[in-house]
Amino acid sequence: MSKNIKSRTSKILKNSTSVIGVFNRALVKIPLVGEKMVAGTSKSLGRLTARNKMLGFKTDPSYENALFNWELFLELIGAEFKKDDLSPTAKVYTFVRCPAGYTEPEHLGACVATMELDQSLVSTSGGQLIIEKRIPIDGLCAVRIVPA
């Protein structure tokens, strides 16, 4: 993919991520089905994203590709993060700002459902994403990626 197309795609994704966050916050309030709808859609989108070669994602499942795809995804949505290498097989990513705008305790349902995208992207790519902290509860998000 050319750098120009990737840049435009990233700009679109960065701008739409917060809009999707607003939409998901409203959708999860639908009794009985809201969170399931957001989680199911997010999970499917994560699987499709991990298989998207046009955006530069690596499609062979491996721990290294899971890390690569996760960081590419974060770059595309404009997420600001800090990465700590705990060991060769454990990386921790910390975020102080949620790209989708989930900042309040009442946003927790939307956060949990939307993070299905992240988990399915990483698992489809060959890793496992473990969520250790969430911004709506803890004031920051911390996730760990380990081999599947």
C-alpha positions in Angstrom: 0.0 0.0 0.0 1.3 3.4 -0.9 2.3 5.7 2.0 -0.3 8.3 0.8 -3.2 5.8 0.9 -2.1 4.5 4.3 -1.9 8.1 5.6 -5.4 8.9 4.3 -6.8 5.6 5.8 -5.2 6.5 9.1 -6.7 10.0 9.1 -10.2 8.5 8.4 -9.8 5.9 11.1 -8.5 8.5 13.6 -11.4 10.7 13.0 -14.0 8.0 13.0 -12.8 6.2 16.2 -14.2 8.8 18.5 -17.5 8.9 16.5 -17.8 5.1 16.8 -17.1 5.5 20.6 -20.1 7.8 20.9 -22.3 5.5 18.9 -21.2 2.4 20.9 -21.9 4.2 24.2 -25.4 4.8 23.1 -25.9 1.3 21.6 -24.8 -0.6 24.7 -27.6 1.1 26.6 -30.2 -1.0 24.7 -31.4 -3.6 27.3 -30.4 -7.2 26.8 -28.8 -6.8 23.4 -26.8 -3.6 23.2 -23.5 -4.9 24.6 -23.8 -8.1 22.7 -24.3 -6.2 19.4 -21.3 -4.0 20.0 -19.1 -6.9 21.2 -20.1 -9.1 18.2 -19.5 -6.4 15.7 -16.2 -5.5 17.3 -15.0 -9.1 17.3 -15.9 -9.5 13.6 -14.1 -6.3 12.7 -11.0 -7.3 14.6 -10.8 -10.6 12.7 -11.3 -8.8 9.4 -8.8 -6.1 10.2 -6.1 -8.7 11.1 -6.5 -10.2 7.6 -6.4 -7.0 5.7 -3.1 -7.1 3.7 -4.0 -3.8 1.9 -3.4 -1.9 5.1 -0.2 -3.8 5.8 -1.4 -6.4 8.3 0.6 -9.7 8.5 -1.8 -12.6 8.0 0.3 -15.6 9.2 -0.5 -16.2 12.9 2.5 -15.8 15.2 3.4 -13.9 18.3 5.6 -11.5 16.4 2.8 -10.8 13.9 0.4 -10.2 16.7 2.7 -7.5 18.1 3.2 -6.0 14.6 -0.5 -6.0 13.8 -1.5 -4.6 17.2 1.0 -1.7 16.9 0.0 -1.1 13.2 -3.7 -0.9 14.4 -2.8 1.5 17.2 -0.9 3.7 14.7 -3.8 3.7 12.3 -6.3 4.8 14.9 -4.0 7.4 16.4 -3.6 5.8 19.8 -0.9 7.2 22.0 0.8 4.5 24.1 3.8 3.5 26.0 5.3 0.0 25.5 7.2 -1.9 28.1 9.0 -5.2 27.3 8.6 -7.4 30.3 10.3 -10.3 28.6 10.8 -11.6 25.1 7.2 -13.0 25.3 5.3 -10.4 27.3 4.8 -6.8 26.2 2.7 -4.3 28.2 1.0 -1.3 26.4 -0.3 1.6 28.5 -2.7 4.3 27.3 -3.7 7.4 29.2 -6.3 8.5 26.6 -8.9 6.2 25.1 -9.1 6.7 21.3 -12.8 5.9 21.5 -13.4 8.5 24.3 -14.3 6.0 27.1 -13.4 8.0 30.1 -16.2 7.7 32.7 -17.3 4.8 34.8 -20.6 4.6 32.9 -18.6 4.0 29.7 -17.4 0.6 31.0 -19.9 -1.5 29.1 -18.9 0.2 25.8 -15.2 -0.2 26.7 -15.6 -3.9 27.4 -17.6 -4.6 24.3 -15.4 -2.5 22.0 -12.2 -4.1 23.3 -13.5 -7.3 21.7 -12.0 -5.8 18.5 -8.6 -5.6 20.0 -8.7 -9.0 21.5 -9.9 -10.7 18.3 -7.3 -8.8 16.2 -4.5 -10.0 18.4 -5.8 -13.6 18.7 -6.4 -13.8 14.9 -2.8 -12.6 14.5 -1.4 -15.3 16.9 -1.2 -13.7 20.3 -3.4 -13.2 23.4 -4.4 -9.8 24.7 -5.0 -9.6 28.4 -6.6 -6.4 29.7 -5.2 -5.5 33.1 -6.7 -2.0 33.6 -9.4 0.1 31.9 -9.6 3.8 31.7 -13.3 4.1 32.9 -12.3 2.3 36.1 -8.6 2.8 36.6 -7.9 6.1 34.8 -5.5 4.3 32.4 -5.6 1.3 30.2 -3.0 -1.4 30.4 -2.9 -4.5 28.2 -0.5 -7.3 28.0 0.2 -9.3 24.9 1.6 -12.8 25.3 1.9 -15.8 22.9 -1.3 -17.7 22.3 
